[in-house]
Amino acid sequence: MQRNYWPTREWQVADPASLRMDSDKLSELEPMIQSEYSNINGIVVVRNGYVAYEKYYNGYGPDDTHHVASVTKSILSALIGIAIDASYIQSVDQKVLDFFPEYVPDAVDKQQREITIRHLLTMTAPYPFEDWHEPLDKMCMQPDWVKYTLDMLGLKGVVGAFKYSTAGAHLLSAILTRSTGKSAREFANEGLFKPIGMKEIPDYEMKSFGFEDLFGKHVKGWVKDPNNNSTGGWGLTLTPRDMARFGFLYLNRGIWDNHQIISNNWISQSTAMTTNKYGYLWWLREEDGIYAYSALGDGGNIICCLPDQDLVVAIASEFMMNPRDRWTLIKELIISAVID
């Protein structure tokens, strides 16, 4: 796909009609967001590489960063792909315990030894908790999050069954650091964020590890654990424009301004439809002939990529319990605005 320009420094804005989008339909977004999705702080819609729609709410502007929660996981997936491309990590089939030689696994638990990076990426590693009932607060109280997670890994359940785990994503961050010698934040700044024009993520000084420090609204940069591992499953702050840049990189199969930042092969593997509707830390959707893959975070943070429509939707949100599903908004007022 030939691009006229790359939004490395600045996004260019175009009239929706020139991008074959219905501006009347897009104008319905604002009243709908204000009445039904009031925790949305910023939204950027990119079509054919140009900003077709951009709005900010609740006192926020384009330069404000937001804690994007589990959107962090999809960024981490990209970093693992970059590390494999650069031969820091052999492959997704490398065993997790290879990276922690000091860890002594339970002699009885054979299952633990079989778990690979692929299992962590696809959320198919077994843990002792019920699905969607991960005791994340427990991990956050530990002096060593990695050891705590390794102790849980492989217990109960079967390798290969889907079980969503934020601690598992944190293990991937530790694996990245073990193999590259850099924190996920440093590795991302150098090999991912800087090349595509995203803001450099500053080192965030952790004063303590309470709820507010780890998840609160004053989170800045990229949260880290007591051993300086960047949190793998949450804790990254981004602007909506930078969220859109990341989505746009995936839409372009890892190419940015003639440079291959992430391999095409990695993006194909990460976003190929599965029975769990989950790729390599990306959520997958196929509905009414529309295929989308999304980075999703608590509170309604989302980077939604629609390759067939050449569309990226980035939404940054304030955390709230049970926010309205963003897909409804995207489908009814953004995808439907695309003129075939």
WOQUIHU-V621837 format. One record per pair of residues at least 24 apart in sequence whose C-alpha atoms are under 10 Angstrom apart, sorted by the first residue. I is the first residue (numbers start at 0). J is the second residue. D is the distance in Angstrom with one decimal. If there is no record, write none. Layout:
# WOQUIHU-V621837
{{I,J,D} {I,J,D}}
This chain:
# WOQUIHU-V621837
{{0,47,9.9} {0,251,7.6} {0,252,9.7} {1,251,9.7} {1,256,9.9} {1,257,10.0} {2,47,8.2} {2,48,7.4} {2,251,9.5} {2,255,9.7} {2,256,8.4} {2,257,9.9} {3,47,9.7} {3,48,8.5} {3,49,10.0} {3,256,9.8} {4,48,8.0} {4,49,9.2} {4,256,7.9} {5,48,7.6} {5,49,9.3} {5,195,8.6} {5,196,9.5} {5,244,9.6} {5,247,9.8} {5,255,7.3} {5,256,6.1} {5,257,9.8} {6,48,7.9} {6,49,8.4} {6,50,9.9} {6,195,7.8} {6,196,7.5} {6,197,9.7} {6,240,9.7} {6,241,9.9} {6,243,10.0} {6,244,7.5} {6,247,9.4} {6,255,9.3} {6,256,9.2} {7,193,8.9} {7,194,7.8} {7,195,5.3} {7,196,4.3} {7,197,7.6} {7,241,9.8} {7,244,8.2} {7,255,8.6} {7,256,8.5} {8,195,8.4} {8,196,5.8} {8,197,8.5} {9,196,8.3} {9,240,9.2} {10,45,9.1} {10,48,8.3} {10,49,6.7} {10,50,6.6} {10,240,8.0} {10,241,9.9} {10,243,9.7} {10,244,9.0} {11,45,9.7} {11,48,8.1} {11,49,5.5} {11,50,6.2} {11,51,9.2} {12,45,8.9} {12,46,9.9} {12,48,9.1} {12,49,5.4} {12,50,4.6} {12,51,6.3} {12,52,8.1} {12,53,9.1} {13,45,9.6} {13,46,9.2} {13,47,9.8} {13,48,9.5} {13,49,5.9} {13,50,6.1} {13,51,5.9} {13,52,8.8} {14,49,9.0} {14,50,8.5} {14,51,6.4} {14,52,8.9} {15,45,9.9} {15,46,8.5} {15,49,9.1} {15,50,8.4} {15,51,5.2} {15,52,7.7} {15,336,9.2} {15,337,9.2} {16,51,8.9} {16,336,10.0} {16,337,9.5} {16,338,8.9} {17,51,9.3} {18,45,9.5} {18,46,6.6} {18,47,6.8} {18,48,9.3} {18,49,7.9} {18,50,9.3} {18,51,7.4} {18,337,8.5} {18,338,8.7} {19,46,8.7} {19,47,9.4} {19,51,9.7} {19,336,8.4} {19,337,6.1} {19,338,5.2} {19,339,7.5} {20,46,8.4} {20,51,8.0} {20,333,8.6} {20,334,9.0} {20,335,8.7} {20,336,5.2} {20,337,4.5} {20,338,5.4} {20,339,8.8} {21,51,10.0} {21,332,9.7} {21,333,9.0} {21,335,8.4} {21,336,4.8} {21,337,6.5} {21,338,6.7} {22,51,8.7} {22,52,9.0} {22,333,9.9} {22,336,7.4} {22,337,9.6} {23,332,9.8} {23,336,8.3} {24,331,9.1} {24,332,6.1} {24,333,7.6} {24,334,9.8} {24,335,7.7} {24,336,5.5} {24,337,9.2} {25,51,8.8} {25,52,7.5} {25,332,6.3} {25,333,6.5} {25,334,9.7} {25,335,9.2} {25,336,6.5} {25,337,9.6} {26,52,9.0} {26,332,8.9} {26,336,9.9} {27,331,10.0} {27,332,7.1} {27,333,9.6} {28,52,9.4} {28,54,9.5} {28,328,8.0} {28,329,9.4} {28,331,9.5} {28,332,6.5} {28,333,8.2} {29,54,8.1} {29,55,9.7} {29,56,9.6} {31,328,8.3} {31,332,9.2} {32,56,9.2} {32,328,8.4} {33,57,9.8} {35,322,9.4} {35,323,7.6} {35,328,9.5} {36,299,9.1} {36,316,9.2} {36,322,7.5} {36,323,6.6} {36,324,9.1} {36,325,8.5} {36,328,8.9} {37,316,8.9} {37,317,8.9} {37,322,9.3} {37,323,9.6} {38,298,7.9} {38,299,8.2} {38,300,10.0} {38,315,8.8} {38,316,5.5} {38,317,5.2} {38,318,7.4} {38,319,7.4} {38,322,7.9} {38,323,9.5} {39,298,8.9} {39,299,7.7} {39,300,8.3} {39,314,6.9} {39,315,6.1} {39,316,4.3} {39,317,6.4} {39,318,9.3} {39,322,9.6} {39,325,9.8} {40,65,8.5} {40,239,9.0} {40,300,9.7} {40,314,7.6} {40,315,5.6} {40,316,5.1} {40,317,6.6} {41,65,9.2} {41,238,8.4} {41,239,6.2} {41,240,9.1} {41,300,9.7} {41,313,8.1} {41,314,5.7} {41,315,5.2} {41,316,6.9} {41,317,9.6} {42,238,9.8} {42,239,6.4} {42,240,8.4} {42,242,9.8} {42,243,9.3} {42,300,9.8} {42,301,9.6} {42,302,9.9} {42,312,7.3} {42,313,5.7} {42,314,4.5} {42,315,6.5} {42,316,8.9} {43,238,9.9} {43,239,6.3} {43,240,6.5} {43,241,9.7} {43,242,8.7} {43,243,6.9} {43,302,9.6} {43,311,8.1} {43,312,5.9} {43,313,5.2} {43,314,6.6} {43,315,9.1} {44,239,9.6} {44,240,9.2} {44,243,7.8} {44,302,10.0} {44,303,9.6} {44,310,7.3} {44,311,5.9} {44,312,4.6} {44,313,6.5} {44,314,8.7} {44,329,9.7} {44,333,8.1} {45,240,9.5} {45,243,7.3} {45,244,9.3} {45,246,9.5} {45,247,8.2} {45,304,9.7} {45,309,8.1} {45,310,5.6} {45,311,5.1} {45,312,6.4} {45,313,8.5} {46,247,9.6} {46,305,9.7} {46,308,7.7} {46,309,5.7} {46,310,4.6} {46,311,6.7} {46,312,8.8} {46,337,9.0} {47,247,9.6} {47,308,8.3} {47,309,5.4} {47,310,6.7} {47,311,9.0} {48,243,9.9} {48,244,9.6} {48,247,7.5} {48,250,9.7} {48,251,9.7} {48,309,7.7} {48,310,8.0} {48,311,8.7} {49,310,9.4} {49,311,9.9} {50,240,9.4} {50,243,9.5} {50,310,9.8} {50,311,9.4} {50,312,9.9} {51,310,9.7} {52,312,9.4} {52,333,9.5} {53,239,9.2} {53,240,9.0} {53,312,9.9} {53,313,9.5} {53,314,9.9} {54,239,9.8} {54,314,9.8} {55,239,9.4} {55,314,9.8} {55,315,9.3} {56,316,9.6} {57,317,9.3} {60,238,9.0} {60,239,9.4} {61,238,6.7} {61,239,7.1} {61,240,7.1} {61,241,9.7} {62,198,9.6} {62,237,9.2} {62,238,6.3} {62,239,8.5} {62,240,8.4} {62,241,9.6} {63,236,9.2} {63,237,7.9} {63,238,5.8} {63,239,8.4} {63,240,9.9} {64,198,9.7} {64,218,9.6} {64,219,7.9} {64,220,8.7} {64,235,9.3} {64,236,5.5} {64,237,4.7} {64,238,4.3} {64,239,7.6} {64,240,9.6} {64,241,9.2} {64,315,8.7} {65,216,8.2} {65,217,9.2} {65,218,8.3} {65,219,8.2} {65,220,9.5} {65,234,9.7} {65,235,8.1} {65,236,4.9} {65,237,5.4} {65,238,6.2} {65,239,8.0} {65,300,9.1} {65,314,10.0} {65,315,6.4} {65,316,7.4} {65,317,7.9} {65,318,9.9} {66,214,8.0} {66,215,8.5} {66,216,7.2} {66,217,8.6} {66,218,6.6} {66,219,7.5} {66,220,8.7} {66,221,8.8} {66,222,9.8} {66,233,8.1} {66,234,6.3} {66,235,5.7} {66,236,4.3} {66,237,6.7} {66,238,9.0} {66,296,9.1} {66,297,9.6} {66,298,10.0} {66,300,8.7} {66,315,8.1} {66,316,8.3} {66,317,8.3} {66,318,8.7} {67,233,7.2} {67,234,7.2} {67,235,6.2} {67,236,5.9} {67,237,6.8} {67,238,9.0} {67,239,9.5} {67,242,9.1} {67,294,9.6} {67,295,8.4} {67,296,5.9} {67,297,7.6} {67,298,8.6} {67,299,8.8} {67,300,5.7} {67,301,7.9} {67,302,9.8} {67,314,9.2} {67,315,6.7} {67,316,7.6} {67,317,8.9} {67,318,9.1} {68,214,8.1} {68,232,7.3} {68,233,4.3} {68,234,5.8} {68,235,6.8} {68,236,8.2} {68,294,9.9} {68,295,8.0} {68,296,4.8} {68,297,5.8} {68,298,8.2} {68,299,9.3} {68,300,7.3} {68,301,9.6} {68,315,9.9} {68,316,9.8} {68,318,8.8} {69,165,8.1} {69,168,9.6} {69,231,8.7} {69,232,5.5} {69,233,4.8} {69,234,7.9} {69,235,8.6} {69,280,9.3} {69,294,7.5} {69,295,5.9} {69,296,4.0} {69,297,6.4} {69,298,9.8} {69,300,8.2} {69,301,9.1} {70,232,8.0} {70,233,7.0} {70,234,9.2} {70,235,8.1} {70,236,9.7} {70,237,9.7} {70,242,9.0} {70,280,8.9} {70,281,8.8} {70,293,8.6} {70,294,4.9} {70,295,5.0} {70,296,4.8} {70,297,8.4} {70,299,9.9} {70,300,7.0} {70,301,6.7} {70,302,7.5} {71,168,9.3} {71,221,9.3} {71,230,8.5} {71,231,6.8} {71,232,5.8} {71,233,5.1} {71,234,6.9} {71,235,5.8} {71,236,8.6} {71,237,9.5} {71,280,9.3} {71,294,8.0} {71,295,8.6} {71,296,7.8} {72,120,9.0} {72,165,8.3} {72,168,6.6} {72,169,8.8} {72,171,9.4} {72,172,9.5} {72,230,9.2} {72,231,6.2} {72,232,5.0} {72,233,6.7} {72,234,9.7} {72,235,9.4} {72,279,9.0} {72,280,5.8} {72,281,7.9} {72,294,7.6} {72,295,8.6} {72,296,8.7} {73,120,9.4} {73,168,9.6} {73,231,9.5} {73,232,8.8} {73,233,10.0} {73,245,9.7} {73,246,10.0} {73,269,9.3} {73,278,9.7} {73,279,7.6} {73,280,5.1} {73,281,5.8} {73,282,9.1} {73,293,8.4} {73,294,5.6} {73,295,8.2} {73,296,9.8} {73,302,9.4} {74,183,9.5} {74,187,8.4} {74,191,9.1} {74,192,9.9} {74,231,9.0} {74,232,9.5} {74,233,10.0} {74,235,9.2} {74,242,9.8} {74,245,8.1} {74,246,9.9} {74,280,8.6} {74,281,9.5} {74,294,8.4} {75,120,9.3} {75,168,7.9} {75,169,9.2} {75,171,7.6} {75,172,7.0} {75,175,8.9} {75,183,7.5} {75,184,9.5} {75,187,8.5} {75,229,9.9} {75,230,9.5} {75,231,6.5} {75,232,8.1} {75,233,9.7} {75,279,9.6} {75,280,8.1} {76,119,10.0} {76,120,7.0} {76,121,10.0} {76,168,8.8} {76,171,8.5} {76,172,9.4} {76,231,9.4} {76,265,9.4} {76,266,9.7} {76,269,8.0} {76,278,9.7} {76,279,6.2} {76,280,6.0} {76,281,8.2} {77,187,9.0} {77,191,8.3} {77,245,9.6} {77,249,9.3} {77,253,9.4} {77,260,9.5} {77,261,7.1} {77,262,9.6} {77,265,8.2} {77,266,8.2} {77,269,8.7} {77,279,8.8} {77,280,9.1} {78,171,9.6} {78,172,8.9} {78,175,7.8} {78,183,7.5} {78,184,9.7} {78,186,7.5} {78,187,6.6} {78,190,8.2} {78,191,7.6} {78,261,8.5} {79,116,9.2} {79,120,9.2} {79,171,7.7} {79,172,8.5} {79,174,8.8} {79,175,6.7} {79,183,9.4} {79,261,9.8} {79,265,9.4} {79,279,9.8} {80,260,9.8} {80,261,6.7} {80,262,7.5} {80,264,9.3} {80,265,6.0} {80,266,8.4} {80,268,9.9} {80,269,9.0} {80,279,9.6} {81,186,9.4} {81,187,9.4} {81,190,7.7} {81,191,8.4} {81,260,7.4} {81,261,5.7} {81,262,7.5} {81,265,8.5} {82,175,7.4} {82,178,8.2} {82,179,7.5} {82,186,9.0} {82,190,9.3} {82,261,9.4} {83,175,9.8} {83,178,9.9} {83,261,9.8} {83,262,9.6} {83,265,9.1} {84,260,9.6} {84,261,7.7} {84,262,7.0} {84,264,9.8} {84,265,8.6} {85,179,9.7} {85,261,10.0} {86,178,9.3} {86,179,9.6} {87,175,8.3} {87,176,10.0} {87,177,9.4} {87,178,5.6} {87,179,6.0} {87,180,9.6} {88,116,9.7} {88,174,8.8} {88,175,8.1} {88,177,9.7} {88,178,6.4} {88,179,8.4} {89,178,9.8} {90,115,9.3} {90,116,8.0} {90,117,8.6} {91,115,6.7} {91,116,5.0} {91,117,4.9} {91,118,8.4} {91,119,9.3} {91,120,8.5} {92,116,6.0} {92,117,6.0} {92,118,8.5} {93,117,8.1} {94,118,9.5} {95,119,8.7} {95,149,9.1} {95,152,9.9} {95,170,8.5} {95,171,8.7} {95,174,7.8} {96,149,8.5} {96,174,9.5} {97,174,9.3} {98,170,10.0} {98,173,8.7} {98,174,6.2} {98,175,9.2} {98,176,9.7} {98,177,6.6} {98,178,7.5} {99,145,9.4} {99,146,9.3} {99,149,9.2} {99,173,9.3} {99,174,8.3} {99,177,8.2} {102,145,9.9} {102,146,7.6} {102,149,8.2} {102,150,9.3} {103,146,10.0} {103,149,9.7} {103,150,9.5} {104,149,8.3} {104,150,7.8} {104,152,9.9} {105,150,8.4} {108,152,9.8} {108,153,7.4} {108,154,7.6} {108,155,9.8} {109,153,8.4} {109,154,9.9} {110,152,8.8} {110,153,5.6} {110,154,7.8} {110,155,9.3} {110,156,9.8} {110,157,8.4} {110,158,7.5} {111,149,8.4} {111,150,9.1} {111,151,9.1} {111,152,6.2} {111,153,4.5} {111,154,7.5} {111,158,9.1} {112,152,9.5} {112,153,8.2} {113,153,8.6} {113,158,8.4} {114,152,8.3} {114,153,7.4} {114,158,7.4} {114,159,9.5} {115,158,9.8} {116,167,9.5} {116,168,9.8} {116,170,9.2} {116,171,7.4} {116,174,8.9} {116,279,10.0} {117,159,9.9} {117,278,9.9} {117,279,7.8} {118,158,7.6} {118,159,7.1} {118,160,9.4} {118,161,9.2} {118,167,9.0} {118,279,9.2} {119,152,10.0} {119,162,9.8} {119,163,9.4} {119,164,8.3} {119,165,9.6} {119,166,9.4} {119,167,5.6} {119,168,6.5} {119,169,9.4} {119,170,8.0} {119,171,7.2} {119,279,8.4} {119,280,8.6} {120,164,9.9} {120,167,8.2} {120,168,7.3} {120,171,8.1} {120,269,8.8} {120,277,9.3} {120,278,7.5} {120,279,4.7} {120,280,5.5} {120,281,8.9} {121,159,8.8} {121,160,9.6} {121,161,7.6} {121,162,9.0} {121,163,8.7} {121,164,9.9} {121,167,10.0} {121,168,9.8} {121,269,8.9} {121,273,9.6} {121,275,8.8} {121,276,9.8} {121,277,6.6} {121,278,5.8} {121,279,5.1} {121,280,6.2} {121,281,8.6} {121,282,10.0} {122,158,9.7} {122,159,8.3} {122,160,8.0} {122,161,5.5} {122,162,5.5} {122,163,5.4} {122,164,6.5} {122,165,9.1} {122,167,7.6} {122,168,8.6} {122,275,9.5} {122,277,8.2} {122,278,8.9} {122,279,8.3} {122,280,7.7} {123,156,9.9} {123,157,8.3} {123,158,6.0} {123,159,4.6} {123,160,5.0} {123,161,4.5} {123,162,5.8} {123,163,7.8} {123,164,9.1} {123,167,9.7} {123,275,9.6} {124,152,7.1} {124,153,6.6} {124,154,9.3} {124,156,8.5} {124,157,7.4} {124,158,5.2} {124,159,6.3} {124,160,7.1} {124,161,7.4} {124,162,7.0} {124,163,8.8} {124,164,8.6} {124,167,8.0} {125,151,8.5} {125,152,6.2} {125,153,4.9} {125,154,6.2} {125,155,6.3} {125,156,5.1} {125,157,5.6} {125,158,5.5} {125,159,7.7} {125,160,7.3} {125,161,8.2} {125,162,7.0} {125,163,9.6} {125,164,9.3} {125,167,9.8} {126,150,9.5} {126,151,5.8} {126,152,5.3} {126,153,5.7} {126,154,5.2} {126,155,6.0} {126,156,6.6} {126,157,8.7} {126,158,9.3} {126,162,7.8} {126,163,9.5} {126,164,8.4} {126,166,10.0} {126,167,9.3} {127,151,6.6} {127,152,7.9} {127,153,7.9} {127,154,5.3} {127,155,5.1} {127,156,7.1} {128,154,9.0} {128,155,8.3} {128,156,9.1} {128,162,9.0} {128,164,9.5} {129,155,10.0} {129,156,9.4} {129,162,8.0} {129,163,9.4} {130,161,8.1} {130,162,5.2} {130,163,6.3} {130,164,8.3} {131,162,7.4} {131,163,6.2} {131,164,7.9} {132,162,9.6} {132,163,8.8} {132,164,9.1} {133,162,9.3} {133,163,8.0} {133,164,6.7} {133,165,7.9} {133,166,8.5} {134,164,9.6} {134,165,9.7} {134,166,9.3} {135,164,8.8} {135,165,7.5} {135,166,7.2} {136,209,9.3} {136,210,8.2} {138,165,10.0} {138,166,7.6} {138,224,9.9} {139,166,9.6} {139,208,7.0} {139,209,7.9} {139,210,8.5} {139,213,8.4} {139,224,7.9} {139,225,9.2} {140,208,7.5} {140,209,8.0} {140,210,9.8} {140,225,9.8} {141,208,9.6} {141,224,9.4} {141,225,8.5} {142,208,9.8} {142,224,8.5} {142,225,6.3} {142,226,8.1} {143,224,8.0} {143,225,6.9} {143,226,7.0} {144,169,8.3} {144,170,8.6} {144,173,9.7} {144,224,7.0} {144,225,7.9} {144,226,8.3} {144,228,9.2} {144,230,9.8} {145,169,7.6} {145,170,6.2} {145,171,9.8} {145,172,9.7} {145,173,7.3} {145,174,9.8} {145,224,9.1} {145,226,9.0} {145,228,9.1} {146,170,9.3} {160,275,9.1} {161,274,9.8} {161,275,7.0} {161,277,9.0} {162,275,9.9} {163,280,9.8} {164,232,8.3} {165,230,9.2} {165,231,7.3} {165,232,4.9} {165,233,7.8} {166,230,9.0} {166,231,7.6} {166,232,6.9} {166,233,10.0} {167,231,8.1} {167,232,8.0} {168,230,8.2} {168,231,4.9} {168,232,5.2} {168,233,8.9} {168,280,8.4} {169,223,9.9} {169,224,9.3} {169,228,8.2} {169,229,7.9} {169,230,5.6} {169,231,3.8} {169,232,5.7} {169,233,8.7} {170,228,9.3} {170,230,8.9} {170,231,7.0} {170,232,9.2} {171,230,9.4} {171,231,6.6} {171,232,9.1} {172,228,6.7} {172,229,6.5} {172,230,6.8} {172,231,5.0} {172,232,8.6} {173,226,9.6} {173,227,9.3} {173,228,6.0} {173,229,7.8} {173,230,8.7} {173,231,8.0} {174,228,9.6} {175,228,9.3} {175,229,9.9} {175,231,9.8} {176,227,9.7} {176,228,7.3} {176,229,8.9} {177,228,9.7} {181,228,9.1} {181,229,9.8} {182,223,9.2} {182,227,7.5} {182,228,6.0} {182,229,6.1} {182,230,9.6} {183,221,9.1} {183,223,9.6} {183,227,9.9} {183,228,7.4} {183,229,5.7} {183,230,8.3} {183,231,8.0} {184,220,8.6} {184,221,6.7} {184,222,9.2} {184,223,9.2} {184,228,8.8} {184,229,6.3} {184,230,9.2} {184,231,10.0} {184,235,8.8} {185,229,9.2} {190,260,7.5} {190,261,9.3} {191,245,8.8} {191,248,9.7} {191,260,6.8} {191,261,8.4} {192,241,8.7} {192,244,9.1} {192,245,8.3} {192,260,10.0} {194,255,7.9} {194,256,9.3} {194,258,8.8} {194,260,7.8} {195,241,9.0} {195,244,7.1} {195,245,7.9} {195,247,9.6} {195,248,7.9} {195,254,9.6} {195,255,6.6} {195,256,8.5} {195,258,9.7} {195,260,8.6} {196,241,8.0} {196,244,7.9} {196,245,9.7} {196,255,10.0} {197,237,8.6} {197,238,8.8} {197,240,8.4} {197,241,5.3} {197,242,8.5} {197,243,9.7} {197,244,7.1} {197,245,8.2} {198,237,8.0} {198,238,8.4} {198,240,9.9} {198,241,7.3} {199,237,9.7} {200,235,8.4} {200,236,7.9} {200,237,8.4} {201,236,9.9} {202,229,9.7} {203,229,9.8} {214,318,9.4} {215,318,8.9} {216,317,8.1} {216,318,8.2} {232,280,9.6} {232,296,9.5} {233,296,8.1} {233,297,9.3} {236,315,9.9} {237,315,8.5} {238,313,9.3} {238,314,9.4} {238,315,7.7} {239,300,9.6} {239,301,9.5} {239,302,8.9} {239,312,9.2} {239,313,5.8} {239,314,6.3} {239,315,5.9} {239,316,9.6} {240,312,9.9} {240,313,7.5} {240,314,9.3} {240,315,9.7} {241,313,8.7} {242,294,9.5} {242,300,9.8} {242,301,8.4} {242,302,6.4} {242,303,9.6} {242,311,9.3} {242,312,8.8} {242,313,5.9} {242,314,8.1} {242,315,8.5} {243,301,9.7} {243,302,6.8} {243,303,8.7} {243,304,9.1} {243,310,9.8} {243,311,6.3} {243,312,6.7} {243,313,5.3} {243,314,8.7} {244,302,9.6} {244,311,8.8} {244,313,9.1} {245,302,8.2} {245,304,9.8} {245,311,9.4} {245,313,9.5} {246,292,9.5} {246,293,8.6} {246,294,8.7} {246,301,9.9} {246,302,6.2} {246,303,7.1} {246,304,6.1} {246,305,9.4} {246,310,9.0} {246,311,6.1} {246,312,8.1} {246,313,7.9} {247,302,9.5} {247,303,9.8} {247,304,7.7} {247,305,9.9} {247,306,9.5} {247,309,8.8} {247,310,8.2} {247,311,6.5} {247,312,9.5} {248,304,10.0} {249,292,9.7} {249,304,7.8} {249,306,8.8} {249,311,9.6} {250,292,9.9} {250,304,6.6} {250,305,7.6} {250,306,5.7} {250,307,9.3} {250,308,10.0} {250,309,7.1} {250,310,8.0} {250,311,7.9} {251,306,8.6} {251,309,9.1} {252,306,9.6} {284,326,9.9} {286,330,9.9} {289,330,9.5} {289,334,9.1} {293,326,9.9} {295,325,9.7} {297,321,8.7} {297,322,8.5} {298,322,5.8} {298,323,8.7} {298,324,9.4} {298,325,9.9} {299,323,7.4} {299,324,7.0} {299,325,6.4} {299,326,9.7} {300,325,8.4} {301,325,7.7} {301,326,9.3} {303,329,8.6} {305,334,8.9} {308,334,8.0} {308,337,7.6} {308,338,9.7} {308,339,8.9} {309,337,10.0} {310,334,8.4} {310,337,9.2}}
